[in-house]
Amino acid sequence: MKKLCLLLMLVLLLTSCGTAQGGQGADASSGSGKKDQASESAEAGTASPASLVDPASLSPEAGIFSKKDLKSDYDASSAGKITWDENAQTAGGGMTAEGGRVLITEEGTYILSGSSGNGQVIVEIDKESKVQLVLAGVTLKNPAGPCILVRSADKVIVTLAPGSTNVLSDGGAAYAEDEKVSGVDAVIYAADDLAINGKGSLSVKAGYKHGIFTKNDLTITGGTIDVTAADRGLTGKDSIKIREAEITVNAGDDALQTSRLTKAGKGFVYIESGDLTLTSGDDAIHAASALVIAGGTVDIPKCKEGLEGAVIEIRAGEVRIKATDDGINASYETADGESDKVQADTYIGILGGTVSVDANGDGIDANGSIRFAGGSVKVEGSVNDKFDALDPGTEMTADGGTVLAFSAKAPEIPFKDGQTQPFLSETMDQAVPAGTVVTVEDASGAVLISHTAQKEFRHIVFSAPELAPGTYTIRAGNAEKTVRIG
């Protein structure tokens, strides 16, 4: 009987995904960069990623960052010391050295300095213990594997000492198999939670695959971090949490990625503050469940897709995206590895901040709903009329904020009739070339918005709090069009 109930639940879920109400919606997300997700999604069974994390639970008041995540001070007098002059020398207990490799087996604080062309730190402690690794001017290269490998721990905190410059790199070739952890493929690789904090700098150069990887939570609360990776830049399978850090990533695949779909409350990306510059060959930020930007600056000068997650909220800060495909995309892969045309539980909410999108695919694309409730949004959509600047799968609403979007054609699903905030959605009589100054004026001639188009467009969408029933004029160079709202 229990098996029958489970089977019926699965059938009902799959049926609801396939028959959700709505018109023609968002395109399926790109499949690249989701290697870890297929098995996770299948394991998830009846749970959709959008149901696993409530974005409201991701906030400064929720205690997302622990005291250990934020604590970057240390007592140098009692800490163990590891110094490399090619080979490693140690001072203090809880560790052993052999050549350039150091094995840490006891909880504590360890200060790392010096340089080696064959250096490595391995942490192998019990699951209830923590280690703090203080990088105080260390340059390590390991041609055969990670520079830092966490085999086991409750958490490892990597602290960047104030004013220090630290460089970790691999040799660009496949890693040797570790004797205790399988599938190791990142310059910093952790089988457990990993946190990075401090006021120094860290450069990670991953010529083989990934830059920084943890199977659990990746938390960054300080420092200046620069990651160049052949594959993914930063990976936290359970979550990525960022505040007050300056992060630059140049990745061949996803710049930031989470992939856990089997645990409630996991698979999210949360950015509270800081400055991020992300260049990627696929998604700049990919969240398996929720993606929340609550502040800071996220600059994405080059990517395939900018932001991707099942649920996406932008609450504050500044987001700039230049994408060869979709700019912002709310979707997820189902248990059979597919991404449905309409997924009613996916959602994009722009509640504040400043967002600018330049996309060659869809600009803002949700397999479910799109809501604008604050801030300022500008979208330069594709010149190809196969794509939309704004592309909801179910509905689109505005009850606050300013939205300005340009595209080759009108959205297939327009703003919802009778919504709180008025809007105009108008197709010009002919294509407007790039470089044209576009204005919207009210009946008195007051300019409500002025924008220089970066691409050719034919259709304009505009919604703002100052709009009210009445007559408006759209001017684009020598062309003009009068429209009436209400």
C-alpha positions in Angstrom: 0.0 0.0 0.0 2.9 2.4 0.9 4.5 1.8 -2.5 1.3 2.4 -4.3 0.8 5.8 -2.5 4.3 6.9 -3.4 3.7 5.9 -7.0 0.5 7.9 -7.2 2.2 11.0 -5.7 4.9 10.8 -8.3 2.4 10.5 -11.2 0.4 13.4 -9.9 3.5 15.6 -9.7 4.7 14.8 -13.2 1.2 15.4 -14.5 1.0 18.8 -12.8 4.4 19.8 -14.3 3.2 18.8 -17.8 -0.2 20.5 -17.7 0.5 23.8 -15.8 -1.7 26.7 -17.0 -0.2 29.4 -19.2 0.7 30.3 -22.7 3.9 29.9 -24.6 6.6 30.3 -22.0 10.3 30.2 -21.4 12.7 28.0 -23.4 14.4 25.1 -21.7 17.6 26.1 -20.0 21.0 25.1 -21.4 22.2 21.6 -20.4 25.9 22.4 -20.1 27.4 22.7 -16.6 24.8 20.5 -14.9 26.8 17.3 -14.6 26.2 16.9 -10.9 22.5 17.7 -11.1 21.1 14.7 -13.1 21.8 12.1 -10.4 20.8 14.5 -7.6 17.5 15.3 -9.4 16.7 11.7 -9.9 17.4 11.0 -6.2 15.1 13.9 -5.2 12.1 11.9 -6.4 8.9 13.9 -5.8 10.5 17.1 -4.7 10.9 20.0 -7.2 13.9 22.3 -6.6 11.5 25.3 -6.3 9.9 23.6 -3.3 13.2 22.8 -1.5 14.1 26.4 -0.4 11.8 29.3 0.5 13.7 32.4 -0.5 12.1 34.2 2.5 14.3 32.0 4.7 17.4 33.5 3.1 18.0 36.9 4.8 20.4 38.6 7.2 18.0 37.8 10.1 18.0 34.1 9.4 21.5 33.5 10.8 22.9 32.2 7.5 26.5 33.1 8.6 27.9 31.5 11.7 30.3 33.1 14.2 33.0 30.8 12.8 32.3 32.0 9.3 32.9 35.6 10.3 35.8 35.1 12.8 39.1 35.9 11.0 41.3 36.7 14.0 43.7 34.1 15.4 46.3 33.7 18.1 49.6 33.4 16.3 51.5 32.5 19.4 49.6 29.3 20.0 49.0 28.3 16.3 50.9 25.6 14.5 53.3 26.9 11.8 53.9 25.4 8.3 56.6 27.0 6.1 57.6 25.9 2.7 61.0 26.3 1.1 60.1 23.7 -1.5 59.8 21.1 1.2 57.6 21.8 4.2 58.8 22.5 7.8 56.4 22.4 10.7 56.4 23.7 14.2 53.8 22.5 16.7 51.7 19.4 17.1 48.8 17.8 15.2 50.6 17.5 11.8 53.3 15.6 10.0 55.3 16.7 6.9 56.9 14.6 4.1 58.5 16.5 1.3 56.1 19.3 0.2 53.0 17.6 1.7 51.6 18.3 5.2 48.9 16.1 6.9 46.9 17.8 9.7 45.2 15.4 12.0 44.2 17.5 15.0 41.8 20.4 15.5 43.4 23.8 15.7 44.8 26.9 13.9 47.7 26.5 11.5 49.6 29.4 9.8 50.9 28.7 6.3 53.7 30.7 4.5 56.5 30.2 2.0 56.5 28.6 -1.4 56.7 25.2 -3.1 56.3 23.8 -6.6 55.0 20.5 -5.1 53.1 21.7 -2.0 49.9 20.3 -0.4 48.0 20.5 2.8 45.6 17.7 3.7 43.1 18.0 6.6 41.9 14.7 8.0 40.2 15.2 11.4 37.0 13.8 13.0 33.7 15.1 11.8 33.0 17.1 15.0 36.2 19.2 14.8 37.3 22.3 13.0 40.5 23.6 11.5 41.6 27.2 10.7 44.2 27.5 8.0 45.7 31.0 8.0 47.2 31.8 4.6 50.0 34.4 5.5 51.9 34.7 2.2 51.9 31.3 0.7 52.5 30.2 -2.9 51.8 26.5 -3.6 51.7 24.6 -6.9 50.7 20.9 -6.9 51.0 19.3 -10.3 49.4 16.1 -9.0 46.3 17.3 -7.1 44.8 19.9 -4.9 46.9 22.4 -2.9 44.4 22.1 -0.1 42.4 18.9 0.4 39.9 18.4 3.2 39.3 14.7 3.6 37.2 15.0 6.7 36.2 17.7 9.2 33.2 19.5 10.5 34.4 22.7 8.9 37.7 24.1 7.6 38.0 27.9 7.7 40.6 29.4 5.3 41.6 32.8 6.7 43.5 35.3 4.5 45.9 37.1 6.8 45.6 40.9 6.5 47.8 42.3 3.7 48.9 38.8 2.6 49.1 37.6 -1.0 48.5 33.9 -1.6 48.6 31.9 -4.8 47.4 28.3 -5.2 47.6 26.4 -8.6 47.7 23.0 -10.2 49.7 21.8 -13.1 46.9 21.7 -15.7 46.9 17.9 -16.0 44.7 15.2 -14.5 45.1 14.7 -10.8 46.4 11.5 -9.2 43.8 9.5 -7.3 43.7 10.4 -3.6 43.9 7.3 -1.4 40.9 8.2 0.6 38.7 10.6 -1.4 37.5 9.8 -4.9 36.9 12.3 -7.7 39.1 15.0 -6.4 39.3 17.7 -9.1 39.8 21.2 -7.6 42.7 23.3 -6.4 40.9 23.6 -3.1 38.7 20.5 -2.6 36.7 19.8 0.6 34.6 16.8 1.4 32.9 18.9 4.1 32.0 22.5 4.9 34.5 25.2 3.8 34.6 28.9 4.7 36.9 31.7 3.5 37.4 34.9 5.3 40.0 37.6 6.2 41.5 40.7 4.7 44.2 39.3 2.4 44.1 38.1 -1.2 43.9 34.6 -2.7 44.5 33.7 -6.3 43.4 30.2 -7.5 44.5 28.9 -10.9 42.9 25.7 -12.0 44.2 24.5 -15.3 42.7 21.0 -14.9 39.1 21.5 -13.8 37.7 23.4 -10.9 38.9 26.2 -8.7 37.2 25.9 -5.3 34.9 22.9 -4.6 33.1 21.6 -1.5 30.6 18.8 -1.3 28.7 20.7 1.4 28.5 24.5 2.1 30.8 27.1 0.7 30.8 30.4 2.7 32.9 33.4 1.8 32.8 36.4 4.1 35.9 38.4 3.2 39.1 38.8 1.3 39.9 39.5 -2.3 39.6 36.3 -4.3 40.5 35.7 -7.9 39.7 32.3 -9.5 40.6 31.2 -13.0 39.3 27.7 -13.8 39.2 25.5 -16.9 35.8 24.2 -15.7 33.8 25.6 -12.7 35.0 28.5 -10.6 33.3 28.1 -7.2 31.2 25.1 -6.3 29.3 24.4 -3.1 27.0 21.4 -3.7 24.8 22.3 -0.8 25.1 26.1 -0.9 27.2 29.2 -1.7 26.9 32.1 0.7 28.8 35.4 0.2 29.2 38.7 2.0 31.8 41.5 2.1 34.2 39.8 -0.3 35.7 40.9 -3.6 35.4 38.0 -6.0 36.6 37.6 -9.6 35.9 34.4 -11.5 36.9 33.5 -15.0 35.5 30.0 -15.6 35.2 27.7 -18.7 31.9 26.4 -17.3 29.7 27.9 -14.5 31.4 30.6 -12.4 29.3 29.8 -9.3 27.3 26.6 -9.0 25.3 24.6 -6.5 23.8 21.3 -7.3 22.1 19.6 -4.3 18.5 18.7 -5.0 18.0 16.0 -2.4 17.9 18.1 0.8 15.3 20.6 1.9 16.9 24.0 2.5 19.9 23.2 0.2 21.1 24.0 -3.3 20.8 27.7 -2.9 23.1 30.7 -3.7 22.8 33.7 -1.3 24.7 37.0 -2.0 24.3 39.5 0.9 27.0 42.0 -0.1 30.4 42.3 -1.8 31.6 42.8 -5.3 31.5 40.0 -7.8 32.8 40.0 -11.4 32.0 36.8 -13.1 33.0 35.6 -16.6 31.8 32.1 -17.7 31.5 29.8 -20.6 28.0 28.7 -19.3 26.0 30.1 -16.4 27.6 32.9 -14.4 25.6 31.8 -11.3 23.7 28.5 -11.3 21.6 27.6 -8.3 19.9 24.2 -8.1 17.1 25.7 -6.0 16.9 29.4 -4.9 19.2 32.3 -6.0 18.9 35.4 -3.8 20.9 38.7 -4.4 20.2 40.9 -1.3 22.9 43.5 -2.0 26.4 44.1 -3.4 27.4 44.3 -7.0 27.3 41.4 -9.5 28.9 42.3 -12.8 28.7 39.6 -15.5 30.5 40.9 -18.6 30.4 37.6 -20.5 28.4 34.4 -20.1 26.0 32.1 -21.9 23.3 32.6 -19.2 23.7 35.1 -16.4 21.5 34.0 -13.5 19.8 30.6 -13.3 17.8 28.9 -10.6 14.4 27.5 -9.8 13.5 30.6 -7.8 15.4 33.9 -8.3 15.0 37.0 -6.2 16.9 40.3 -6.6 16.2 42.5 -3.5 19.0 45.2 -3.6 22.4 46.0 -5.1 23.4 46.2 -8.7 23.3 43.4 -11.3 24.8 43.8 -14.8 24.5 41.0 -17.3 25.7 40.5 -20.9 24.7 37.0 -22.1 24.9 35.2 -25.4 21.7 33.3 -24.4 19.2 34.2 -21.6 20.0 36.9 -19.1 18.0 35.6 -16.1 16.4 32.2 -16.3 14.1 30.5 -13.8 13.8 26.8 -14.6 15.0 23.4 -13.4 15.6 19.9 -14.7 13.0 17.3 -13.8 13.8 13.8 -12.5 14.0 12.5 -16.0 16.6 15.1 -16.9 14.2 17.3 -18.9 13.2 21.0 -18.4 9.5 21.6 -19.0 8.2 24.4 -21.1 6.1 25.6 -18.2 6.9 25.0 -14.6 4.4 27.0 -12.5 6.5 26.8 -9.3 9.4 28.7 -10.8 9.6 32.4 -10.2 11.7 35.5 -10.8 11.1 38.5 -8.5 12.9 41.8 -8.8 12.0 43.6 -5.6 14.7 46.3 -5.6 18.2 47.3 -6.8 19.3 48.1 -10.3 19.3 45.4 -13.0 20.5 45.7 -16.5 20.4 42.9 -19.0 21.9 42.6 -22.5 20.9 39.2 -23.9 21.0 37.5 -27.3 18.4 35.0 -26.1 15.5 35.9 -23.8 16.2 38.8 -21.4 14.3 37.7 -18.3 12.9 34.3 -18.8 10.8 32.3 -16.3 9.2 28.9 -16.9 6.7 30.2 -14.2 6.0 33.8 -13.2 7.8 37.1 -13.3 7.1 39.9 -10.7 8.5 43.4 -10.6 8.0 45.1 -7.3 10.8 47.6 -6.9 14.1 49.0 -8.2 15.0 49.7 -11.8 15.2 47.2 -14.6 16.5 47.7 -18.2 16.5 44.9 -20.7 18.1 45.0 -24.2 16.7 41.9 -25.8 17.7 40.0 -28.9 17.4 41.4 -32.3 16.1 38.0 -33.3 12.3 37.8 -33.1 12.5 34.2 -31.8 13.3 35.6 -28.4 11.6 38.0 -25.9 13.0 40.6 -23.7 10.4 39.5 -21.0 9.3 35.9 -21.2 7.1 34.5 -18.5 5.7 31.0 -18.7 2.5 31.7 -16.7 2.1 35.4 -15.8 4.0 38.7 -15.4 3.0 41.5 -13.0 4.4 44.9 -11.9 3.4 46.4 -8.6 6.4 48.6 -8.1 9.7 49.7 -9.6 10.6 50.8 -13.1 10.8 48.4 -16.0 12.1 49.3 -19.5 12.5 46.5 -22.1 13.4 46.5 -25.8 13.0 43.5 -28.2 12.2 42.5 -31.7 8.7 41.6 -30.9 6.0 41.9 -28.2 6.1 39.4 -25.2 4.0 36.4 -25.9 2.5 36.7 -22.4 2.2 40.5 -21.6 1.8 42.1 -18.2 -1.3 40.9 -16.5 -4.4 43.0 -17.1 -5.7 45.0 -14.1 -2.3 44.8 -12.3 -1.4 47.3 -9.6 0.9 49.4 -11.8 0.0 50.7 -15.3 2.2 49.8 -18.3 2.6 50.5 -22.0 3.6 47.8 -24.5 3.9 49.1 -28.0 5.4 48.0 -31.4 7.0 50.8 -33.4 6.1 51.1 -37.0 9.6 50.2 -38.1 12.8 48.9 -36.5 14.6 51.5 -34.4 18.4 51.4 -34.9 21.0 51.0 -32.2 22.2 54.4 -30.8 18.8 56.0 -31.0 17.7 58.0 -28.0 14.3 56.8 -26.8 12.0 58.8 -24.6 8.5 58.4 -23.1 6.7 61.6 -22.5 3.4 62.3 -20.7 0.6 64.6 -22.1 2.4 67.7 -20.7 5.6 66.9 -22.5 7.4 65.8 -19.3 10.0 63.1 -20.0 9.4 60.0 -17.8 12.3 58.1 -19.1 15.2 58.5 -21.6 17.4 55.7 -22.8 19.9 55.3 -25.7 19.2 52.0 -27.3 22.3 49.7 -27.5 20.6 47.4 -30.1 18.1 47.6 -32.8 14.5 47.0 -31.5 10.9 47.1 -32.7 9.0 46.7 -29.4 9.1 48.6 -26.1 7.6 47.8 -22.7 7.5 50.4 -20.0 6.0 50.3 -16.5 6.7 52.8 -13.7 4.9 54.2 -10.6 4.4 57.6 -12.3 2.3 56.1 -15.1 -1.4 56.7 -14.9 -4.3 56.5 -17.2 -3.8 59.0 -20.0 -1.9 59.7 -23.3 1.8 59.2 -23.7 4.2 59.7 -26.6 7.1 57.4 -27.4 9.9 59.2 -29.4 12.7 57.2 -31.0 14.9 59.5 -33.1 12.6 61.0 -35.8 9.9 58.4 -35.1 7.1 58.8 -32.6 4.0 57.0 -31.5 1.1 58.1 -29.3 -0.4 55.6 -27.0 -3.2 55.6 -24.4 -3.3 53.9 -21.1 -6.6 53.2 -19.5 
